[in-house]
């Protein structure tokens, strides 16, 4: 029998693995074509809806198109500007994107970060200032929640952003000091109150960076992003830019 090595050997091994364990889409569980690299099926990939303008220039909330596509400020940001400079999302929080994030976040599928992380990293290249030098920080989990889940999904996503941009990843400075109830069942005002004092900067942290890129998986009302940004700015950070994988198109939508 001919001995295979290197690329040929890996291809042969993959063919045998695909034969015994046919690959499935990690979102809908459909079988993938044999020989296809692990990832999303074409149906799921096509149903990820990108966040398109017009949206709020500050918080990134998708806005109704009223005859022109210029970005503008939403009412909430006009009334109460957030502590961050901008927040941008790769996708709308619906359809396959919603299903993927739920499986990633609540289904223990940490490997989905390899699929969901690169689009978020690409978003950083498209939307952040070209000359920006920043430190990347994930929205932290409370230690109790981290033990239950086994990983911080925002940290896994933040790693892709930091790697692509060549920036330092800092997951120790920002902490969640209060184990607040999940935001999913709360109204907008309740969400804001829920996280008002939930985040802080560790006393052992050094000087704050001039620019911070804050990464999370989902934004609905933006309360979590704003609470984290306030804590960073109070501690001396210069500017905070937020990136999320998905954004609710309507503030009334609950994550």
N, C-alpha and C positions, 0 to 999 in steps of 0.2 A: 504494500500500500504506500502510495506516495506521501511523503512527509510534507506538511504545510507549515509555513511559519510567516510571521509578519502580517501584512495586510490580508494576504490570501487566507491565512489561518483564521484571522478574526472574522472574515466574511463567511467562511465555512461554518465557524462556530455560531454566528448569528443566524445562519440558515437553519441549523439544527434547533436552536433555541426557539426561533419563530415557528418551527414545525411542531414542537412540543408545547410551547406556551405562546400561542398567537398573540401578537401585541394588540392592545386595546387603547382607545382614546381615554385619557385619564379624566375627562369631564363627562362624557356620555356613555362610555364603556362599549362603543361600537368597535368591531374588529378593524384593525388597520391593514392596508395592503402588505403582503409579505415583502420583506426587504426594506420597508420604509423605516426611517429613523424614528425612534420614540418621540411622540409629540401629539398634537391635537389632530383630530380628523378634519377633513376639508369642510364639513358642515359646521362644526364648532368654530373653526378658524374664521369662516366667512361671517358668522353671526356675532363676532366681537365688534361692537359698534364704537368707532373712534369718537372721542370728544372733539367736536368740530365747532368753529366759531359760528355765530357770535356767542361769546361768553363774557362774564364779568372780568374786567381787567385785573382785579385783585384776587378774588376767591376762586375764579375759574368756573363758577356756576353757569351751565348752559342757559342761554337766554332765548326767548322767542324771536324769530326773525320777523321784524316789522317793516320789511321793505329794504333794509340795508344790512350788511353783514359786519359793520364796525363793532368792535368790542366796546363795552361801556361798563360803568359801575352798576351793580345791582342795588336795590333799595337797602338791603341789610348793610352793605359795605359803605354806602353813603351815610347811613344813620350812625353806624358804629364800626369804624375802620378796624380791621384785625391787626394784631401785632406783627404779622408776617408781611413781607413785601408782595409776594404772589403765591398762588397755589395753582398747580396744573395737574391734569389727569390724562392718562393714556386712553382710557375707555370710559364709556357710560356704564353705570352699575345696573346692568340688565342682561337678560338672555344668558348666553354661554359664559360671558364674563362673570356674571353673578354666581352661576353654578360653579365655575372654576375656583373663584375666591372662597366660596363656602367649603368646597372640598379641601382646598389648600389650608384654610384657617381652622375649620372645625373637624375635618375628616382625617387629620393626621398625615396628609400627603405633602410632606415637606419637599419631596422631589419636584413638585410643581413649580418651585422657585426657579428651576432651570428653564422653564417655558415662559413664566410670567415676568421674570427679572429683566431679560434683555429688552423688551418693549419699554419698560420703565427707564432703563438706562438710555435708550435712544431718545426718549422724551426729554431727558436732561440736556442732551446735545442740541435738541431743536428749540427749547424754550428758555433756557437759562442764558444769561449774558456770556458772550463768547470768551471774554477775558476773565471770567469769574474763577477765583481760587477759593475753595471752600473746604469745610469739614463736613462729612456726611454723618447724620445721626438718625437712627430709627426711633419711631415712637415706642417707648418702652412698655413692657408688660409688668404688672406687679409680680413679685417672686412667686406668690401662691399660684397665680394664673399660669406663669411660665412652667412651674412644676407639673401642673395639670395637663397643659398642652404639649410640653416637651420641646418646644421651640418658639421663637418669636418670629412670626411671618414677616414682620416689617424689617427685622434685621437681615433676614435672608434676601429680601428685595434690595435693601440698602447696599448689601455687598456687591451686587451687580452694578449699581450706580457708581460706587466708589472705584471699582475696578476699571470700568470703561473710562471714567474721567481722570483717573490717576490721582484721586483725592484720598485723604486719610479717612478711615472709617472709625468712628468713636461711638461705642455702645455702652460706655460706662458713665459719662458725664451726666446725662439726663436720666432721671429715675422717676418711677411711678410710686409714690409714697403711700397712696391710699388705694385699697382694692375696691374700687367703685363697682356698682352693679353694671352689667352690660348695657350699652347704649341702645340696643335694638328696640326695646319696648318703650322708650322715652320720647316725649315731645321735644320740640326744639328748645324751649326754655328749660325743660328738665335736663336735657343733655348739657346745656351750658353750666347749670348749677352742679351737675353731677361731677364734672371734671374741673371745676373752678380752682380747687386747691389740690388736685390730685397729682400734679407733676412738680418737680423741683430739680435743682442742680445739686449734686453731691458736694458736701463741704470740702472733700478732699480734691475736688476738681481744680485744675490749674487755671491760668488765664483763659477767658473765653475767646474763641476765634472771631475774626472779623466778619466772616460769612459762614452761615450754617445752611446746609441743605437737609431739610427734615423729610423723612420718608415714612409713608404709611400705606396700608393696603387700600383702604376705602375712606372717602369723605362724604358725609351726608350734609349735615349743617355746618361742618367745619369747626365745631366746638373743641374737639381734641387737638387739632392742629393749632388753634388759637391759644389754648391753655398751655401747650408745650412752648409755643413761641414766646408767650409772655414770660414764662419762667426763664427762658434763655436770654431774652433781652434784659430782664431785671438783673440777671447775673453778669451782664456786660457784653453779650454778643452784639455784634454790629447789625447785621441784617439776616433775616431768616427767609429762605425760599422753600416752598413746600412742593413735594411731588407725591402723587398717589397713583396707584394702579387704576382705580376706578372712582368715578364721581357720580352721585345720584343727580339725575337731571332735574329733580323737583325736590325742594327742601322738605316737603311733606313725606317723602319716601323714607321708610325706616329700614336701616341696614339689618 
